[in-house]
Amino acid sequence: MTTPTPAPKGKIVCTHVSKTFIQKGKQEVPVLDDVSVEVQENEFLVILGPGQCGKSTLLRIIAGLETPTTGSVTLAGADGVAREVTGPGPDRGLVFQGYMLFPWKTVLGNVEMGPRLRGLSGAKCREIARHYIELVGLTGFEDHYPHQLSGGMKQRVGIARVYANSPEVMLLDEPFGQLDAQTRIFMEQETVRIWQAEQRTVLFVTNNIDEALFLGDRIVTMEGKLPGRVQTVYNVNLPRPRDFTDMEFLRIRQEIIDASQLTL
């Protein structure tokens, strides 16, 4: 059992996190190097970087699915006390790029799975599930199975299922990467709407500059090679809802393009 420590400033604090994987033949592959990041309470923070820069590994470390080789991650609980992340926990909900739904369960069955595993009554599980199904805009599809849904609808089910577990932090790992451009924009708009309604801390990983600017309060860019390092932090002081043609939006986008290896 970890010993509680005084809460640092942020909801999530990554301090000098490095990660090295050992491949076959005992070859060391450094993936992250000395990454320090803070995520504030109820902030929408975006980690932006090209493929193979370590951003998903950082998210998995925060989720407790990987352990850092050096450094630490702390998460401030509802009691205001920071505890070191040593494994997965119900205080963090993770949405992957893949839909990760149970194909044999309906939308309602998928969303109420978490509350059922927590031992809540059937009536309470259905109440919670229906609330979040309505929140993500899928009322009327409760009895549909995943194969009957579009890609965007499947991802909304995944988001509702995570919210139904009532996590303090939402971790999203390129969740819209498999969607077409029009559906992706719609899902970005929905993500902001749900976040504003629920006010949770969100950490979102993407390789898309427009997506990062549309979603984030702040954007942390990663260098475009391994081992991953923090490059720059951008404060995005733009009103919501955001306009992709706004001059300040375009200025920040160009600044990120000029400073990074990312393209549109």
C-alpha positions as CSV (number, residue, x, y, z in Angstrom):
1,M,0.0,0.0,0.0
2,T,1.4,3.4,-1.0
3,T,1.9,6.1,1.5
4,P,-0.2,9.3,0.8
5,T,1.9,12.4,0.2
6,P,0.9,16.1,0.2
7,A,-0.9,16.8,-3.1
8,P,1.2,18.6,-5.7
9,K,-0.3,21.3,-7.8
10,G,-1.9,19.2,-10.5
11,K,-4.5,16.5,-10.6
12,I,-1.9,14.4,-12.5
13,V,1.8,15.0,-12.1
14,C,4.4,13.2,-14.2
15,T,7.8,13.8,-12.7
16,H,11.0,13.0,-14.8
17,V,9.3,9.9,-16.3
18,S,11.5,7.7,-18.5
19,K,10.6,4.3,-20.0
20,T,12.9,1.7,-21.6
21,F,11.5,-1.5,-23.1
22,I,13.7,-4.6,-23.3
23,Q,13.2,-6.4,-26.6
24,K,14.4,-9.9,-27.7
25,G,18.1,-10.3,-27.3
26,K,18.0,-7.9,-24.3
27,Q,18.2,-4.9,-26.6
28,E,17.1,-1.7,-24.8
29,V,14.7,0.6,-26.6
30,P,14.3,4.0,-24.8
31,V,10.8,5.2,-25.4
32,L,10.4,8.2,-23.0
33,D,13.1,10.4,-21.6
34,D,12.7,12.7,-18.6
35,V,9.1,13.7,-19.3
36,S,7.5,16.1,-16.7
37,V,3.9,17.1,-17.3
38,E,1.1,18.5,-15.0
39,V,-2.6,18.2,-15.7
40,Q,-4.9,20.5,-13.7
41,E,-8.2,19.6,-12.2
42,N,-11.0,19.6,-14.9
43,E,-8.4,20.6,-17.5
44,F,-8.6,19.3,-21.1
45,L,-4.9,18.6,-21.8
46,V,-3.8,17.3,-25.2
47,I,-0.6,15.4,-25.9
48,L,0.3,16.0,-29.5
49,G,3.0,14.3,-31.5
50,P,3.7,12.1,-34.6
51,G,3.6,8.3,-34.5
52,Q,6.3,6.5,-32.5
53,C,7.1,9.4,-30.2
54,G,6.1,7.7,-27.0
55,K,2.8,9.6,-26.3
56,S,0.7,6.5,-26.0
57,T,3.2,4.9,-23.7
58,L,3.0,8.0,-21.5
59,L,-0.8,7.6,-21.4
60,R,-0.5,3.9,-20.5
61,I,1.9,4.8,-17.6
62,I,-0.7,7.3,-16.3
63,A,-3.3,4.6,-16.7
64,G,-1.2,2.2,-14.7
65,L,-0.8,-0.3,-17.5
66,E,2.9,0.3,-17.7
67,T,5.4,1.2,-15.1
68,P,8.1,3.9,-15.6
69,T,11.7,2.8,-15.6
70,T,12.5,6.0,-13.7
71,G,10.4,8.9,-12.4
72,S,6.9,8.8,-11.0
73,V,3.3,9.7,-11.7
74,T,1.0,10.9,-8.9
75,L,-2.8,11.3,-9.0
76,A,-4.6,13.6,-6.6
77,G,-7.7,11.9,-5.3
78,A,-11.0,13.4,-4.4
79,D,-9.6,13.8,-0.9
80,G,-6.9,16.1,-2.2
81,V,-4.1,13.7,-1.4
82,A,-1.7,12.7,-4.1
83,R,-0.8,9.0,-4.4
84,E,1.7,7.4,-6.7
85,V,0.2,5.5,-9.6
86,T,1.3,1.8,-9.3
87,G,-1.4,0.1,-11.4
88,P,-4.9,0.6,-12.9
89,G,-7.7,2.0,-10.8
90,P,-11.4,3.0,-11.1
91,D,-10.3,6.7,-10.7
92,R,-9.0,6.5,-14.4
93,G,-11.1,5.6,-17.4
94,L,-9.3,4.7,-20.7
95,V,-10.7,5.0,-24.2
96,F,-8.7,3.3,-26.9
97,Q,-8.6,3.9,-30.7
98,G,-10.2,0.5,-31.1
99,Y,-13.8,0.3,-30.0
100,M,-13.3,-2.5,-27.4
101,L,-17.0,-3.3,-27.1
102,F,-18.5,-6.7,-26.1
103,P,-20.1,-7.8,-29.4
104,W,-22.6,-10.1,-27.7
105,K,-24.0,-7.3,-25.5
106,T,-26.3,-4.5,-26.5
107,V,-25.5,-0.8,-26.1
108,L,-27.2,-0.9,-22.7
109,G,-25.4,-4.1,-21.7
110,N,-22.0,-2.6,-22.6
111,V,-22.5,0.7,-20.8
112,E,-23.9,-0.9,-17.6
113,M,-21.1,-3.4,-17.3
114,G,-18.9,-1.3,-15.0
115,P,-21.7,-0.5,-12.5
116,R,-22.6,-4.2,-12.5
117,L,-19.0,-5.2,-11.7
118,R,-19.1,-2.7,-8.8
119,G,-22.0,-4.7,-7.4
120,L,-24.8,-2.1,-7.9
121,S,-28.4,-3.3,-8.3
122,G,-29.8,-4.0,-11.7
123,A,-32.1,-1.0,-11.5
124,K,-29.3,1.4,-10.5
125,C,-27.1,0.0,-13.3
126,R,-29.8,0.7,-15.9
127,E,-30.3,4.2,-14.5
128,I,-26.7,5.0,-14.7
129,A,-26.3,3.5,-18.2
130,R,-29.3,5.2,-19.6
131,H,-28.1,8.6,-18.3
132,Y,-24.8,8.3,-20.1
133,I,-26.4,6.8,-23.2
134,E,-28.5,10.0,-23.3
135,L,-25.4,12.1,-22.6
136,V,-23.6,10.7,-25.7
137,G,-26.7,11.1,-27.9
138,L,-27.6,7.4,-28.3
139,T,-31.1,7.3,-26.8
140,G,-33.2,4.9,-28.9
141,F,-30.2,2.6,-29.6
142,E,-30.1,0.9,-26.2
143,D,-31.1,-2.5,-27.7
144,H,-28.7,-2.4,-30.7
145,Y,-25.6,-4.5,-30.9
146,P,-22.2,-3.2,-31.9
147,H,-22.4,-4.7,-35.4
148,Q,-25.5,-2.6,-36.0
149,L,-23.7,0.7,-35.2
150,S,-21.5,3.1,-37.2
151,G,-17.9,3.7,-36.1
152,G,-18.7,7.0,-34.4
153,M,-21.6,5.4,-32.6
154,K,-19.4,2.6,-31.3
155,Q,-16.9,5.1,-30.0
156,R,-19.7,7.0,-28.2
157,V,-20.7,3.7,-26.6
158,G,-17.1,3.3,-25.4
159,I,-17.1,6.8,-24.0
160,A,-20.4,6.2,-22.2
161,R,-19.2,3.0,-20.8
162,V,-16.1,4.7,-19.3
163,Y,-18.2,7.6,-17.9
164,A,-20.6,5.1,-16.3
165,N,-17.7,3.9,-14.0
166,S,-17.5,7.5,-12.7
167,P,-13.7,8.0,-13.1
168,E,-12.1,11.2,-11.9
169,V,-9.8,11.3,-15.0
170,M,-10.6,10.4,-18.6
171,L,-7.6,9.1,-20.7
172,L,-8.3,9.0,-24.5
173,D,-5.7,7.4,-26.8
174,E,-6.3,8.6,-30.4
175,P,-10.0,7.6,-30.0
176,F,-11.1,9.0,-33.4
177,G,-8.2,7.8,-35.5
178,Q,-10.3,5.2,-37.4
179,L,-13.2,7.5,-38.3
180,D,-13.7,9.4,-41.5
181,A,-13.1,13.2,-41.5
182,Q,-16.7,14.2,-41.1
183,T,-17.5,11.8,-38.3
184,R,-14.2,12.7,-36.6
185,I,-15.2,16.4,-36.5
186,F,-18.6,15.5,-35.1
187,M,-17.0,13.3,-32.4
188,E,-14.7,16.2,-31.5
189,Q,-17.7,18.5,-31.0
190,E,-19.4,15.8,-29.0
191,T,-16.3,15.3,-26.8
192,V,-16.2,18.9,-25.9
193,R,-20.0,19.0,-25.2
194,I,-19.7,15.9,-22.9
195,W,-16.6,17.3,-21.1
196,Q,-18.3,20.6,-20.5
197,A,-21.4,18.8,-19.1
198,E,-19.4,16.5,-16.8
199,Q,-16.3,18.6,-16.0
200,R,-13.8,15.8,-15.6
201,T,-10.0,16.0,-16.0
202,V,-9.2,14.8,-19.6
203,L,-5.9,13.8,-21.1
204,F,-6.2,13.2,-24.8
205,V,-3.5,11.8,-27.2
206,T,-3.5,12.7,-30.9
207,N,-1.3,13.2,-33.9
208,N,-3.7,15.7,-35.5
209,I,-3.0,19.4,-35.0
210,D,-6.5,20.6,-35.8
211,E,-8.0,18.1,-33.3
212,A,-5.6,19.2,-30.6
213,L,-6.4,22.9,-31.1
214,F,-10.2,22.3,-31.2
215,L,-10.2,20.3,-28.0
216,G,-7.4,21.4,-25.7
217,D,-7.0,24.0,-23.0
218,R,-3.3,23.3,-23.3
219,I,-1.3,21.3,-25.8
220,V,1.9,19.5,-24.9
221,T,3.9,18.7,-28.1
222,M,6.3,15.7,-28.2
223,E,9.5,15.5,-30.2
224,G,9.1,13.4,-33.3
225,K,11.6,10.7,-32.5
226,L,12.4,8.2,-29.8
227,P,13.0,8.6,-26.9
228,G,10.0,10.9,-26.6
229,R,10.6,14.2,-24.9
230,V,8.4,17.2,-24.2
231,Q,9.0,19.8,-26.8
232,T,6.7,22.8,-26.2
233,V,3.6,23.6,-24.1
234,Y,1.0,25.9,-25.8
235,N,-1.8,27.6,-23.9
236,V,-4.9,27.7,-26.1
237,N,-6.9,30.7,-25.0
238,L,-9.7,30.5,-27.6
239,P,-13.4,30.7,-26.8
240,R,-15.6,27.6,-27.2
241,P,-17.0,26.5,-29.5
242,R,-13.9,26.9,-31.7
243,D,-13.8,27.9,-35.3
244,F,-11.3,26.1,-37.6
245,T,-11.1,29.3,-39.7
246,D,-10.5,31.7,-36.7
247,M,-7.3,33.8,-37.3
248,E,-5.9,33.0,-33.9
249,F,-6.6,29.3,-34.4
250,L,-4.7,29.4,-37.7
251,R,-1.8,31.3,-36.2
252,I,-1.3,28.8,-33.4
253,R,-1.6,25.9,-35.9
254,Q,1.1,27.4,-38.1
255,E,3.3,28.0,-35.0
256,I,3.0,24.3,-34.1
257,I,3.7,23.2,-37.7
258,D,6.8,25.4,-37.9
259,A,8.1,24.1,-34.6
260,S,7.4,20.4,-35.1
261,Q,7.6,17.5,-37.5
262,L,3.8,17.4,-37.7
263,T,1.8,18.2,-40.8
264,L,-1.9,18.6,-41.5
